[in-house]
Amino acid sequence: MTEPRIQIGDHVLTDAQAMAVRVAVSTFHIECVDDGFREEVGPIADAYHARLGEVLTIMIAAPPRS
């Protein structure tokens, strides 16, 4: 998998940094469906799960870095 191009302000992340962000987003997305996590975080877990799903869709669909 080619990592997405992620830019924060004027700084474009390296492939390794983009991979770390993608893995962090993926992991948190998965945690949002865990019953213990949901109990601890509360109703905001649904919103986190939805928004992170949107971000993952964008990351996966992103064109290769140039």
N, C-alpha and C positions, 0 to 999 in steps of 0.2 A: 504494500500500500504506500502510495506517495502521500506524504504529510501535507496538510493544507497550509497555504500561506496565511500566517497570522501576523497582523500588524497592530502594535500598541503605540499609539501616537505616531511618531516618526520612525520607530524601531520595528524592523521586520525580524521575527523570531527565526532562529536557525531551525533546521529539520529536527534536531534533537530537542530543542525547546518546544517546538510545535507538537512533537510526539508526547512530551510530558504533559502538555495542556490537554491534548486529546485523551490520554489515558486518565487524567484526573477527572475530566468531564464525564467520561464513560463510567468510571468507578462510582462517582457521586450519583449518576443517573441510576445505576443498578441499586445503590444503597437506598434510594428513595422508595423502593417497593418492599424493603425489609420491614416487617411488622415492628420490631424493636426500634428501628430508626424512626419510623412514622410516629410511634408513640412519643418518642423523645422530642421530635421536632414539631409535631402537631400538623394542623391543616395546611401549613405552607409547603409540606412535602409534595402535595399534588401539583402546586405551581412550579416548584423546583423541577419535578419530574417532567412536566410538560415543556418548560423552557429549555431544559437540558436536551430533551429529545429533539427540539427544533434546532439547537446548536449542533448536535451530532449529525443531523440530516444535512445541514449546510456544510459541515466539515467533510463528510463523506462524499458529497456531490461536488466539492471544490475542484476546479481544474488543477492539473499538476503545476508545481512551482516552476517559474521560469528563471 
